[in-house]
Amino acid sequence: MGGEAKNLPSYPGPSKMRDCYCTVNLDQEEVFRTKIVEKSLCPFYGEDFYCEIPRSFRHLSFYIFDRDVFRRDSIIGKVAIQKEDLQKYHNRDTWFQLQHVDADSEVQGKVHLELRLSEVITDTGVVCHKLATRIVECQGLPIVNGQCDPYATVTLAGPFRSEAKKTKVKRKTNNPQFDEVFYFEVTRPCSYSKKSHFDFEEEDVDKLEIRVDLWNASNLKFGDEFLGELRIPLKVLRQSSSYEAWYFLQPRDNGSKSLKPDDLGSLRLNVVYTEDHVFSSDYYRPLRDLLLKSADVEPVSASAAHILGEVCREKQEAAVPLVRLFLHYGRVVPFISAIASAEVTRTQDPNTIFRGNSLASKCIDETMKLAGMHYLHVTLKPAIEEICQSHKSCEIDPVKLKDGENLENNMENLRQYVDRVFHAITESGVSCPTVMCDIFFSLREAAAKRFQDDPDVRYTAVSSFIFLRFFAPAILSPNLFQLTPHHTDPQTSRTLTLISKTVQTLGSLSKSKSASFKESYMATFYEFFNEQKYADAVKNFLDLISSSGRRDPKSVEQPILLKEGFMIKRAQGRKRFGMKNFKKRWFRLTNHDFTYHKSKGDQPLYSISIENILAVEKLEEESFKMKNMFQVIQPERALYIQANNCVEAKDWIDILTKVSQCNQKRLTVYHPSAYLGGHWLCCRASSDSAPGCSPCTSGLPANIQLDIDGDRETERIYSLFNSYMSKLEKMQEACGSKSVYDGPEQEEYSTFVIDDPQETYKTLKQVIAGVGALEQEHAQYKRDKFKKTRYGSQEHPIGDKSFQSYIRQQSETSTHSI
């Protein structure tokens, strides 16, 4: 995502401007916040946020806030996109009108309800009907300002009456178990023969409805907050005297609609949302095996993976799941070597080697991103942080100089920065990940063999990736590589652009350096770097990272920062007497230890070495009535921690699990709840050292290879093949026409690379068969899923749009398929 807002309403003060930021929320839970753009009514954020979604949700929402120094930041408006509509806007820049935010529009969660109508004979012998309404429970109510103390009111309403009752307030939970029953008397007209139809006493049950409203009990005097409502007409009791269902809560229908919709401005978003249903592993075996043997197919252009690159609209779409799949199965190096050497063979001029956006270059980019992210941080982060903090002026374009700035000083500042970054890169060779070195080795060999007269091509083949496509873009936009939390300000951004240009040119080893710049001031500046020592440093670095069989310098390893941030922890009870209270602490995880500090930069208050982490698991909310909690289990005790939101909690659990995965003493069982009041809440065992009562979730081995789910990537590839089915069929025709007829090709076939029509045709046939088989499985799964669950069940409460649209499709397809 990431975008900008325009035409926000102006601030009532004299300056009219606002300082705004934007948040991304799953329903009401904030999972990301942009930086603040000051003094603007058209703020540009341009930030990318990517996350796995750890739970189900109904809306993806974006809120624009105006920062206020003295009181709580005020909300200007929001954009809420229903989960079912995300596909409509998938990967397209779209402007959305900002909507007003009020309690009525902020609704999430579901309610479980039972109704029963029974006949009662009164003392006078009159038959009257009694309605019993049972509120069983709610799930997933919103948390308002960090708290949720819900209660419900139940109203029986009709044309001539309205009678309300109220449940108890359930404190500190957004999944309240009410289980309360309310009785209402309902009389039914006995017959219309008597004059009773003039009598208002006796109502028609069909005109009555039950209304349930949920509220958050506020301890302030502003009154309680509305959380949502549902209305059920008593018609549902026509067929049988009892009725039970789950409902999604709905906003109040009298929400303030009077305001003009266009007075809040709009927000531009690009949302990419994919949802895959992943089967168990054996379903994918045929397609997976076909993909994994791509490296061994002769010629490689006839392999399934290469064909995926040919039919996808963007090579990037194919590269992402392919690289992840090959990394997972340890086949990425042979696959990339095969497609890269095929590309080198097709290259005519050594100067254009790997310059295009081919499948090979996209796959190498993707591998560097996955395997090299950590290396990038270790190498560049200290230098980039220093540049952002010291903020020296480095403008060397005489036209853009500000008053009072000195060109010589600026050049010197920039030269020092470039030197700092250049040395950080060229001295980082020993830390370059093995998988990258192996790929660079094969690139270098293929290029040197193809262009034997060019002594430098073995370097340019590697530098076109490591400098041009790895370090230079990260220096240019550090926020996209998580080197800085947000966009840099315009001055720093300009400095980084100049550094990136210079480093890129240094790395490319082009013969006439100064001539490679359009701008004369860059050429002048570059004179500083025309010494031989720079070219030697680049060559030594490139030699080191592309030599096969480098030693692994584990012994000199510096601790590497993996993740840090504020979270809330519970005192562990290390002191015998002491309050076990909750405190906010700065947590830091490196590949050596997990520590917490009073605040960022302080000495650690407590440290757990990685080998002492025995398990990392979620902690049930019931333990402390707090959400997003997890536990880090050590030999003596467990550390209980609360993360800020569900995405953060998942990130911490995943990365802690990953680094502690290979520990000898890892536990196989754990306690999902806390030890409180002398026993474990989960299994009631009284000894605090009782062995766990639930099996630990299996983590993944620590190396990058297994941070990936192979089946999920295969499912992704299946859905790409499936969406480009017509192109696969075109490609089959192209193979047919090529093997029969060797003259000039038809226009529509010439876009495909086909070296061996027979082999390619064979693979295409297998791909189409594999995709077809999976498609049938998906259709069957979908039919079963909706057949087995009814509308109104917990999985598909009444008000569930996806279920309604499925039913609609079914009724359409069943009429078509006759």
Protein Blocks (a to p, Z undefined) as FASTA:
>chain_A
ZZddehiacdfblnopacddddddehjbcfbdcdddehiabdcfkpacddddfbdcfbdc
dddddddfklccddfbdcdddfklmmmmgoiacddddddddfklmcgddddddddddddd
dfkopacdddddddfbdehiaceehiacdddddddddfkbccdddddddehiabdcfkpa
cdddddddfbfkbmmlmpmkbccfklpccddddddddfbfnbpadfbdcdddfklmmmpm
cdcddddddddfkbcfkbcfklnopadddddddddddddfklmmmmmmmmmmmmmpccfk
lpmklmmmmmpmblklmmmmmmmmmmmnopmmmmmmmmmmmmmmmpmblklgokbccfkl
mmmmmmmmmmmmmmmmmmmmmmmmmmmmnopafbfbfklpcehiafklmmmmmmmmmmmm
mmmmmmmmmmpcfklmmmmmmmmmmmmmmmmmlmklmmmmmmmmmmmmmmmmmmmmmmln
opafbdcdfklmmmmmmmmmmmmmmmnopablmlmpfblklmmmmmmmmpfklmmmmmmm
mmmmmcghiacdfklpccddfbgcddddddehlafbdcdddddddddddfkbccddfbeh
iacfbdcdfklpgbdcdddfklnopghiacdddfkbccddddfblklmmmmmmmmmmmmm
mpmklcfbdcfbdceehiafklopabfkbccfbdcdddddfbfklmccfklmmmmmmmmm
mmmmmmmmmmmmmmmmmmmpmcdcdfklmmpccfblmlmmmmmmmmmmmmmmmmmmmmmm
mmmmmmmpcghiaklcghiaklmmmmmmmmmmmmmmZZ
